[in-house]
Amino acid sequence: MFSLRDKEVNVGRQRELDLVKGFLMIMIVFIHSFQTLAGMEAATSNVYEIMFALFMPTGACLYLFTMGFGSVFTRHSEPGDMVKNGVKLLLYQGLSNLCYAAAIVVSFFIRNLITGEVAGSREIYHENLYAVLTFVNIFFISGMCYLVLALYRKLGVKLSGYIISAVIVGIVSPFTKQLVTDNAALNWILDMTFGGKGETSFCFFPYLSYVFLGYVFGKVIRRIPENEKGNFYKKSGIICGVTAAVWFAGCIIMYPGVEEFFNYMLEQYRTPGLMKVIGSFCTIMFVFALSFFIMPVVEKWKFGYNKLCYYSKQISKMYAVHIGVYFAIAGFAAFYEFSVKECLIWSVAVLVITDLLVHGYIIIEDKIKNRK
């Protein structure tokens, strides 16, 4: 049996969180290979659409959920600290866009300098440059969510308030995404907030549900002794696993066919409604339970376990760098349209390259700090 304690008794590092975030980072790298390098044939292939549809119940939802979960355990959990983190992430959003643009410009210039310009590549170059400069990624969402969490912490909102807020966001999101205007600048702001027009890659408001639920989950775990977490995950994993399976099966029945199912999941991924929030939450809880129970097996493989923990700890750096690597590859390749097999191969290569770049950055950063 397990029971919630009146006081927080489990305040250490949650090892299952490291596994979840580590696996998540690998999934993100594989998905982004298709989204940045794939040609039309690969981008519309069953391999990608099935992979993407299976990734939809978690993906960015899981990233934001773990952010809410982790905010409970961080040493910098005061409202002021959260505001600083939020502003920092918003600045990262702008900085990363400039870096992605630089990666495309430099790599494309070097390619043309060596081999000459490929016919038709200039138009694609300008399209990609505009896309990365207006790119809205996980840093924007995380930054805005930190600001909201800071406000909730400052107001002393109870856990029930977080749950109610998550439900309200899930209910109203399908309506708020209809906020579309004829003003291009205003519409861009509305789009990255509510996702109505679908031109920005992400939107912030609908994903608040996952942050709120992740925060509540973190608070619950802190009141469960470490030796009772097995029973907690066993019961919650079974209930949530069955619920997630029923939801997923219902989606397949309502939207039969790979393409129809893919389009539905894509729409729900950008602006999740309440049923998507519930389905994804149950899937995430099942993933946490599964990670907890496979922990002893994974820990035996020291290299793999250490890598997953490393990816978890450095997930923000890994996320930022790997996209730049993909854009650099696209520029060097003159935006050649890669096949399914080539995208899969590149995803492995980019994971390794990103790992090395982040590791090198950390070494240099440590040396600079030690000199001071």
Steps between C-alpha positions, in 0.01 A plus 500: 500500500597864469367806676552870469685644798394824660853632450734481202725198559640433151693809396805345331569450130237285330695251288205406280486864388851466358402195296186666368681820396793305356277285278299811409811677370581204273142497366517874430821462298347224284178693433683822413710315244187461286374851574822671390660272238228284345385544144133485409510123456655438842287767672181332376621142548322255728822463700500866597125535546482190723806613698354848537155373602653272765709790625199730530362376834830604659756718317473868594223405745750288692767772480267756661367244749854422619568872520208542738609188688861616523404849619384340826843346566731778384685710756385808311126462549414841644283730282794734439718210384226379267464844346876509437487153342202602286666816372824307436315243289324771301839653426626154400214485251618813322869408523442148371309635198796723411739206542285275280492770233879534526541123461298508177675809360856380574449139387318604182771757419781246551317245284458752217862614536630145455263346245304791358132574554251224431216602269183580696671493841494879546120509534503218755782678684288815542198295610704321767663823615160663551373187676782490757484873571129469584544160665314450829631201692493344844702788652218746441239266648720411799582865564136607498399203716765590757353849522153355559635259764672793670167684515321194641771452762485868594121482540530181706264300277410162650555172314129479423535835324769357272277205410199722435716730288627205295143391429388853411790544257414167335136605462555850362802431274285385203319835523798730561679359194227664290646840589630597155523852360596665170789688662819303427697615808209451743413170340857371551473580873158337524627200307796428726271550801192305391600331172202601292655559160758225532796694361724483807641163602367519857253692712517566871152513654373142433818351648441661837284195584804271495709738709226526764453122511875442515524738794220317684664163426830629643327617816331160541826307453668708772246362747557135410794326673759358259432143617130537416540645151490152346144444620400850393635451148352151476149622570519830314680333208230239452213748525665761277633238256153356442348848469767607250450182296123556486551863394755406235280219366205739488705746293593222256136394466379859447782579255581179309788500256855620555459842337168584667632392840823695440311821411281471808797444729688788340211738566462377858874527555500871420182590688401211728143488625388349830483141370853530357621642832345209692631243252851647500503536879411132542763403242763707681410343835533156342840600359615611847380171651671298227824694548490435873466125454761462225746710701684197650550353151618827344737572789689179426599646162723770644580675172136524390376603843766768537419634153130525579577682825736731308235575235252569779728740684604681181166478319471876434849517347443177304171633368645834393814358335351208307265723300793718397690189388207395283477844338875498436468163328212633291709799393806291411275264303342794314166388646517163329189293572610202707320164497355312799813287537727802474297692761531210743876480443537876544303490825757263652788712370344823631444346845872415517611839362271687740630293791860589409426870450316534832771304679768723347308813598473381861875427515584849369246659736653319800851611404388862473334479842806341658725778369283754676 
